[in-house]
Amino acid sequence: MIEQEDLAAFKRDVNRIKKANIEMFQEFAGYLVNHDFEGDLIKSHIANVEIYLNQFLVYFDPADATEAQHGIPMLDEFFEEWLPRNNKATTSVADFLESIGLFYKWAAEETGLIDEDEFEGLIEFVNYRKDSWL
């Protein structure tokens, strides 16, 4: 059972991460604009990444809210378990794959949130697992 103080600390971590994510979403949207993405497609990518980061990732482990840079190892859990149970929208797995891939590409190229080796590992992992997710 989670103690009251642990729960309060977890909620503070979740709020801190979500606040930081808002700034990341704005910067990511700017990256998409600079790469010739337009209105509705940008909104779609941001919405998909928001679901991954703010609905799945921060709540993945109730004892430890997870930040974006630590989310790559959790992709399998997201696509195999969480998304099929929680995707109430008509967004396809392929759309989520594209959005999350673009997000981590931006994170590697523009922010240093992850490094190029981590991004290359992500690409290899997604290519290996995506058939089971689709």
N, C-alpha and C positions, 0 to 999 in steps of 0.2 A: 504494500500500500504506500502511496506517495504521501509524504509528510506535507503539512500545510506550508512550511517554509520552502520546501523543494518545489511545490506547485507555484508559489509566488515567484521564485527565482526563474522557473521555467517560463512563466507568463511574461516576466520582464525580458528574458532572452528572445521570446517570440516577437514581442513588440519592437525590440531593438532591431532584430533581423528584418522584420517587415518594413520598418522605417528605412533602413538601408536599402532594401529592395526597391522602394519607390524611386530612389535616385538612380539605381541601376537600370530600372525600366526606362527612365527618361533618357539616359545615356545610350542604352541599347536602341531605343527608337531613333535617336539621332544617327546612330550607325546605319540603321536600316534605310533611313532617308538618304544618307550619303552613298548608299549602294543601290539607289534607284528603286527602292520599294515604295509603294504608295499607300495612301490612306487606310482602306479596309484591310489590306494585307498586313500592314504594320500593326493595326489594332488586333488582328487575329493572332499574330506571332506574340505580341505582348500578353494577350489573354492566355494563350497556351503556356507561356513561360511563367506567368503569374500563378496558374494552377499548379504547375510543377513545384515552384519555389515556395509559395505561400500556403497552399492547401495540402500538398503532400510532404515536401521536404522538411519544413519546420516542425511538423507533427510526427515525423517518421518514428522518432524515438522519444517517448514521453519523458524520459529522464534527461534528454539533451537535444535542444533545438538545433537543427543542422543548417549551416550556411551553404550558399550556392557552390563555393569552391570544393566542398566536401560531398557534393551530390552525385558525382559521376558513378561511384560504386553502387549507388542505389537505383540506377536506371532500370535494372532488371526487375527489381521489386515494383517499381512504378508501372512498367509496361505489362508485367505478368499478373500482378495482384491488384494493385490499387486502381489503375485506370479502368480495367473492365468492370470493377464494382462501383466506381464513382463517376464515370464519364456520362453525365446526363445529357450533355450536348451532342450535337451531331458531328463533332470534331473527330476526324479519323486519327488512327494511330500514326499514319504516315504524316499527317499535319503536325502532330505533336513531335514526331521525330525530326521533322524539318525545323520547327521552331526551336526546339532544345539544341539541335545541332548548330543553328545560327547563333543562338545565345552563347554557347560555349566557344564557338569560333571567335565571336566578338570578345569574349572574356580572355581568350588566349592572345589575340592580336592587339587588342586595344587597352586592356586593363592590367594585365599581369595577374589577374585573379587565379588563373591556372596557367601553367607554362605550355609551350608547344608540345613537349613530350606527353603531357597529360592529355592534350587535345588529340594527338595522334593515337594514343591508347584508346580514347573514347571512340574515334572513328573505327578502329579495328574491332572493338567490342560490339559496337552497333552493327557493323557489317556481319559479324559472326552471329548475333542474336536476333536481328530484325525479322527474319523469316518466321520465327516462333512468335513474335509480337504482332505481326500483321494478320 
